[in-house]
Amino acid sequence: MDRPELYRKYRRLIEELADERRPSEVSLTALRTLLQEFQDTASAFGVSTAAFVCDELADQLEHEALRSTGKHRRDVLLAAVKAFDGMTFPKSKP
């Protein structure tokens, strides 16, 4: 998987989660699991690539959340943005 594929995969998965009709608590729990998976996967790409994809996803999802009229969608997208903004990646050991 390369950087564009990583971006597309997680954008799609987060948007699908935001569009599901289920209780917010369930969606936010699923989102946390998905974001942990993203963090683990992105770490393998190195700090700069992982941070770049995080920033791009946060920017795109924030834009979509601000345009959204559905509360559930907006809440899930903004929770993802907040998580991406606070995400850190350990430096690889030489």
Solvent accessible surface area in square Angstrom, and as a share of the most:
residue,aa,sasa,rsa
1,M,116,0.52
2,D,72,0.37
3,R,106,0.39
4,P,67,0.42
5,E,75,0.34
6,L,0,0.00
7,Y,47,0.18
8,R,139,0.51
9,K,63,0.27
10,Y,0,0.00
11,R,74,0.27
12,R,121,0.44
13,L,44,0.22
14,I,0,0.00
15,E,37,0.17
16,E,83,0.37
17,L,14,0.07
18,A,2,0.02
19,D,88,0.45
20,E,69,0.31
21,R,238,0.87
22,R,89,0.32
23,P,79,0.50
24,S,44,0.28
25,E,125,0.56
26,V,70,0.40
27,S,0,0.00
28,L,50,0.25
29,T,73,0.42
30,A,30,0.23
31,L,4,0.02
32,R,148,0.54
33,T,94,0.55
34,L,24,0.12
35,L,12,0.06
36,Q,96,0.43
37,E,76,0.34
38,F,0,0.00
39,Q,44,0.20
40,D,89,0.46
41,T,42,0.24
42,A,0,0.00
43,S,34,0.22
44,A,93,0.72
45,F,61,0.26
46,G,23,0.22
47,V,54,0.31
48,S,91,0.58
49,T,31,0.18
50,A,0,0.00
51,A,41,0.32
52,F,91,0.38
53,V,1,0.01
54,C,6,0.03
55,D,85,0.44
56,E,69,0.31
57,L,0,0.00
58,A,6,0.05
59,D,93,0.48
60,Q,50,0.22
61,L,0,0.00
62,E,75,0.34
63,H,93,0.42
64,E,10,0.04
65,A,0,0.00
66,L,130,0.65
67,R,163,0.60
68,S,17,0.11
69,T,135,0.79
70,G,34,0.33
71,K,138,0.58
72,H,43,0.19
73,R,59,0.22
74,R,78,0.28
75,D,47,0.25
76,V,1,0.00
77,L,0,0.00
78,L,69,0.34
79,A,34,0.26
80,A,0,0.00
81,V,11,0.07
82,K,159,0.67
83,A,35,0.28
84,F,5,0.02
85,D,104,0.54
86,G,59,0.57
87,M,30,0.13
88,T,102,0.59
89,F,23,0.09
90,P,101,0.64
91,K,166,0.70
92,S,90,0.58
93,K,184,0.78
94,P,181,1.14
